[in-house]
Amino acid sequence: MNHKLIPASEFTIEELTYAYNQTRVDYLVPMPMNAKRLEEYVHHYDVDMERSVVAMYRDDMLALGMLGMRPGRSWITRLGVLPVKRRGGVGESIMRYMLARSDEKGVPLCILEVIKNNAPAHQLFLKCDFHELRELLILRRPPGSPQVLPVGKERWMDQEEALRYLNSHPVAQAWTNHSETYVNAGDMRGLYVECDGGSGWMIFRCQRFMLTHFVMHTEAGDPYAVGMELLCRLHQKFPMKDTYVENITEDDSQLQAMYDMGYIEAFRRIEMHRKLQQY
């Protein structure tokens, strides 16, 4: 099928939302959106609409893909093809279009995440010279007060201080948890605790009904004890909020504390990287 690739900037956010939802109706994790959420997504994650793309056949939108751009790195996201149009090369043409736009800017690193067990997408990304980096966990916790009480001291941070801690984390974060995301969203919070000779901190987004985008780190002491203290303080302060935590590494030292605080694994992603040849 002959299709045209058109920059996403030539479409309305409503048109893009409709196309995105249609491409995901049968996904393992559909994650539907409305126009407001997609608009926020574009802003929060620095999606470049001029370099993002829609595949068209006559008047039909067959597929779309979005490309985030930040200094020194790019991010492929929201790639989707209508179920009846898959396996015909449309997805690969969109991928190569966005990679070409990234390469034109001389960006040394391109990043994406694929839902684990989405074999067709995984194979496509390998074909496009991406390699697997790590597995990332998506966790959920329903509203509710913690069943244990905090035992140490707490300090809540403003955005400036929280950003300093976030940028000091020894492990590189997924795109969703880069510092630019928190600044763009404007709802960043930070918490520092001390307990039983240990200390640590967490950064998160506090939305109207939900807590999201956690980054946690133990500076000293037992990571489990520090993690429990952080989570206990958090859910004691926000007992009525749902919690949706994206892209926690599978070796995160606070992971067991999250499980014991009632977090449940929803699914996993595989983070993949592709470097420009000269790098």
N, C-alpha and C positions, 0 to 999 in steps of 0.2 A: 504494500500500500504506500502510495506517495503521500507524505504528510509534510507540513510546513512547521518550522520551529520559529515561534514568535516570542519576543521578550514579554515577561509577565507584566511589565509596566504598562502594556497596551490594553490591559483588561481591568475591569473594576474589581474591587475586593469581593463583592458579592458573586461575580462570575468565577473568581478563583476559588471561593469557598464551596460553591456548588460542585465545581470540577474535582476539588480535593475530596469531598465527601463521597462522590460517585466512584472514585478510584479505590476507595477503602472499604466498600460495603462488605467485602468478604475477608478482610484481613484478620489475622490472629488477634490483633489488638486494634480495632478500628479507629479509636480516638477521634470521633466526629467533632467538627468545629462549627461555630457560627461566624458571621462576618466580623463582629467585634473582637472575638478571640483571635481570629486569624490576623487582624490588623495589629493587635497587641503582640502577637507572635513575631510578626515582621519587625516591629520596633524593638522588642526586647532582645532579639537574637541577631540584629543587624543584617537582616536579609536584604540583599541588593536586588531590587526588582528589575533593574535594567539587565542584570546578568542571570536572573532566574528565567524560566522558560516554560512555554505551553506548546504542546504538539497539537496541531489542528489538521483535520481532514475536512475540506469544504467548510461547513459551519459548525462542525462538531469538535469539541475539546476532547482529545483522546487521552492526554496525560499531562502532567506538570511536574516540575522540580524546582526547588528553591535553593539559592546559593547565598550563604552568609559570608560576609567579608569583614575581617578585622586585621589589624596590623600583623603581618607575617604569617597569616593563616586564613584558610577558608573552610567552609562547612557545607556539605550537601545534606539537604533535609527535605522532608515532605515530598519525596519522589513517589509518584503513583501513576499507574496505567489502568484504564478501564479494564475490568476482568475479561471482556470479550475481545480485547485488542492486545492481550499479552502474548509473549513469545513470537512477536512479529518484528522485533528490532526497535520498537519505539522507545522502550526504556533505555536501551543502550545509546540510541542517538541523543536522547536528552542528557544522559550522563556525560557523553563525550563533548556535547555542547558546553555544559557547565564547566567541565575540566579545562576546556580550551579558554573559556573566559577567565578562569582562575590563573591559568598559565600565562595568559597575556599580561596580567598584572605582575608577573614575576613572583607570585606567592609560593614560598618554599614548601608549605605543608597544607594538604587538604585532608579534612577529617569527615567521617560520617559514623553513624551508628545504625546497625541493622538488628531487628528483633531476632533473637536466637530461634533457630529452626525455620526461619524463612529462607529455605534453601535456594529458590530461584534468584532472589535478590542478592543473597550471599555470593552465589556463583558469578553473578553479573559484576559485583564489585571486585572480586578476585580477578576477573577478566580485564577490568579497567586498572589493574596494577595496584590495588589496595592490598594491604596485609593486616592481619589481625593483631591487635595490640593487647586487649584485655576484655574481660566480661564485666558488665555493669548491671547492678541490680536496681529494680524499681520496687519500692516497698510502700505499703499502705498501713494506716492505723486509724480506726474509727475514733470519733470524739470520746472523751472520758478522762476523768482525773486519774493520776497514777495511784497504784495500790501501795506504794512505799512512800516514805517521807524523805525529803532532802535532809542532809546532815551537815553540809558545809556552808560556805559563803558564796554569794552570787554578786555579779556586777553586770548590768545591762549596758551595752555599748551604743553609741551613736554611729551613723554611717561611716564617718571618717575613720574612727577607731576600728570598726568592723572590717573595713577595706584593708587596713594595715595588717590585721591578722590573716585575712583571707590570702593576701599576696605573699605571706610568709609560709604558707603551707608547703611542706616538703614534697608532696605528691601533686603532679599536674592534674588539674581538674578537667572534666568533660566540658564541652562548649557551653552547655546549659548553665554551668556553674562558674564560668569565667567572670572576672570582676566587672566587665562591661555589662553583662546581663543584669547584675544587681543594680548598677547605676542607672541603666535604662529603665528598669521596672520601678525604681523609686520606693520600694517597700522593704528594704533591707533591714534586718535586725541582727544584733550580736549578743552573745551571752558568754561570760567568763565565770568559771567556778573554781573553788579550792575545797578539797575535802580529803581527810585521812592522809595528809602528806602529798597528795597529788593535785594537779591543776590541769585545766584544759579549757577549750572554747568551742563554740559552734556559731556558724553564720547560717541564716535562713531568711526566707521571704515570708512575711506575714500578710497574707491576703485576707479579703473580707471574711471568707468562710473556711479558709484552708491555710495550713502551714506547708511550705514547699522548699525545695532547693537547699537541702542541708549540706553543709561542709563542717566536719568535726575533726578535732585534733587534740590529743593528749600531750601536754608539755612535760609532765612529770607524773610518776606514780603508775598505778594500775589502770590501763585503758578501760577495763570493764567498769571499775568503780567510778572513774571520771565520766564515762559515758552514761552510766545510770544517773549520776548526779545532774548532768546536763539535761537529760531527757525528763527527769523528774521535775526539775525547775521549769522546763518549757511547758509541759502539759499541766502543771499546777497553775501556771499563769494563763494558759489558753485552753481550758478544759473542753470548751464547746466547739473547737475547730477540728475539722477533718485534717488528715495528714497524708500527703502524697510526696514521696521522696524519690527523686530520679537520680540514677547514675552513681550509685554507691559502689565502690570497687569491692570485689568479692573477698579481698583480704583486709578490708577496713578493720582497724583494731576495735572500733566501737560496735561492730555488727552484732555480736552476741548480746550486748546490752539492748540494742534495738529490738531484737527478737524477744527478749525477756520483758520488754516494755510493751509488748503486744503488737509489734510490727509484723506484717505478713508479706512474703515475697509475691508480687503480682506477676512479673515476668522478668526476662533478662534481655539485655542488648549486648551485641559485640561491637566494641569500638574498633574502627579500622582507619589506617592512615595511608596516605600516598604522598611521596615526596617528589618534587621536581627532579629530573635526572641529574642536573648539575649539583644538586645538594645531596 
